[in-house]
Amino acid sequence: YAAEQPTQRFGLLYKLVLDGEIVASIGIETYSLRLDGRLIDACSAMDLFVKREYRETGLGAWLNLALQKRHPVVLALGANESSIGVAMATYRQVA
């Protein structure tokens, strides 16, 4: 595949709000991927945040699954110690 330029100037932020407070969020940038000569809508997920008292509840995985429902292709480009578990559980490694 080949990644085209982002299709918007700034990323999007999906957030989960409980009683007016953000308890989890994930940012994305949207792209067009060229695969076998055709363009496919895709996004890259980044900056997953889950408030400390809501960690280990599945909110991070749920946000990632919600992205997969809305976007045909979700790219996970790298991870850190905090996010590697949810990335490995949610995404299939292709490279």
C-alpha positions in Angstrom: 0.0 0.0 0.0 1.0 3.7 -0.3 -0.3 6.3 2.1 -1.6 9.5 0.5 -1.6 12.9 2.3 -4.0 13.3 5.2 -7.5 14.1 3.9 -8.0 16.8 6.5 -5.8 19.5 8.0 -6.2 18.4 11.6 -7.0 15.1 13.2 -10.3 14.1 14.8 -10.8 13.3 18.5 -13.4 10.7 19.6 -14.2 11.0 23.3 -16.3 9.2 25.9 -18.0 11.5 28.3 -19.6 10.5 31.6 -21.4 13.2 33.7 -19.7 15.9 31.7 -16.2 14.5 32.2 -14.0 13.0 29.5 -13.1 9.5 30.7 -11.5 8.2 27.5 -10.5 9.5 24.1 -8.6 8.6 21.0 -7.3 10.7 18.2 -7.2 9.9 14.5 -5.9 11.3 11.2 -7.7 10.2 8.1 -5.8 9.1 4.9 -6.5 7.6 1.6 -4.5 4.4 0.9 -3.7 3.3 -2.6 -4.0 -0.5 -2.9 -3.8 -2.3 -6.2 -4.6 1.0 -8.0 -7.7 2.0 -6.0 -8.1 4.4 -3.1 -9.3 3.1 0.2 -10.4 5.4 3.1 -8.3 4.7 6.2 -7.2 6.4 9.5 -4.3 6.1 11.9 -5.2 5.8 15.6 -3.1 7.8 18.1 -3.0 9.2 21.6 -5.4 6.8 23.3 -6.3 8.1 26.8 -8.3 6.4 29.5 -8.7 8.1 32.9 -6.8 6.2 35.6 -9.9 5.0 37.5 -11.4 3.6 34.2 -8.4 1.7 33.1 -8.7 -2.1 32.8 -12.4 -1.7 32.0 -12.2 -2.2 28.2 -12.8 1.4 27.3 -9.6 1.6 25.2 -10.4 -1.6 23.3 -14.0 -0.4 22.8 -12.8 2.9 21.3 -10.5 1.0 19.0 -13.3 -1.3 17.9 -15.6 1.7 17.4 -13.0 3.2 15.0 -12.9 -0.1 13.1 -16.7 0.1 12.7 -16.5 3.7 11.3 -13.4 3.3 9.2 -12.7 0.4 6.8 -8.9 0.4 7.6 -7.4 1.5 10.9 -3.6 1.8 11.1 -1.8 1.5 14.4 1.6 3.1 13.8 3.7 2.4 16.8 2.9 2.0 20.5 4.3 2.7 23.9 4.3 0.6 27.1 0.8 1.8 28.0 -0.8 1.1 24.6 1.0 -2.0 23.3 -1.4 -4.4 25.0 -4.5 -2.8 23.6 -2.9 -2.5 20.2 -1.8 -6.1 20.1 -5.2 -7.3 21.2 -7.2 -5.1 18.8 -5.2 -5.0 15.6 -3.7 -7.7 13.3 -0.1 -7.1 12.5 0.6 -6.9 8.7 4.2 -5.9 8.5 
